[in-house]
Amino acid sequence: MENMICHSGCAACCIAPSLSSAIPGMPDGKPAGVPCIQLDGDKRCKVYGKPGRPAVCATYRARREFCGSNEKEALRILEGLEMMTSIATRKKGG
């Protein structure tokens, strides 16, 4: 898996997945499919590189396997992964 440069204006990783950790302005985390409150009008993170940014966000690396070749493909891939993760979590009882 090789890191890549994010698609400009994509933000699929800030929309598709659910986050259980607190985000500034979203103390209970973020549901899947809901844009993070920290996205600005250009789909850029307002807390990028700042204290309070969730560790899960800081450690995420864009990879072709997750991001595909454009924003639509990235959303489709990440929504699918989110769905598989939520189904697996329900089966485990958590």
Secondary structure in CASP SS format (residue, H / E / C, confidence):
PFRMAT SS
TARGET T0000
AUTHOR 0000-0000-0000
METHOD secondary structure of the structure
MODEL  1
M C 1.00
E C 1.00
N E 1.00
M C 1.00
I C 1.00
C C 1.00
H C 1.00
S C 1.00
G C 1.00
C C 1.00
A C 1.00
A H 1.00
C H 1.00
C H 1.00
I C 1.00
A C 1.00
P C 1.00
S C 1.00
L E 1.00
S C 1.00
S C 1.00
A C 1.00
I E 1.00
P C 1.00
G C 1.00
M E 1.00
P C 1.00
D C 1.00
G C 1.00
K E 1.00
P C 1.00
A C 1.00
G C 1.00
V C 1.00
P C 1.00
C C 1.00
I C 1.00
Q C 1.00
L E 1.00
D C 1.00
G C 1.00
D C 1.00
K C 1.00
R C 1.00
C E 1.00
K C 1.00
V C 1.00
Y C 1.00
G C 1.00
K C 1.00
P C 1.00
G C 1.00
R C 1.00
P C 1.00
A H 1.00
V H 1.00
C H 1.00
A H 1.00
T H 1.00
Y C 1.00
R C 1.00
A C 1.00
R E 1.00
R H 1.00
E H 1.00
F H 1.00
C H 1.00
G C 1.00
S C 1.00
N C 1.00
E H 1.00
K H 1.00
E H 1.00
A H 1.00
L H 1.00
R H 1.00
I H 1.00
L H 1.00
E H 1.00
G H 1.00
L H 1.00
E H 1.00
M H 1.00
M H 1.00
T H 1.00
S H 1.00
I H 1.00
A H 1.00
T H 1.00
R H 1.00
K H 1.00
K H 1.00
G C 1.00
G C 1.00
END
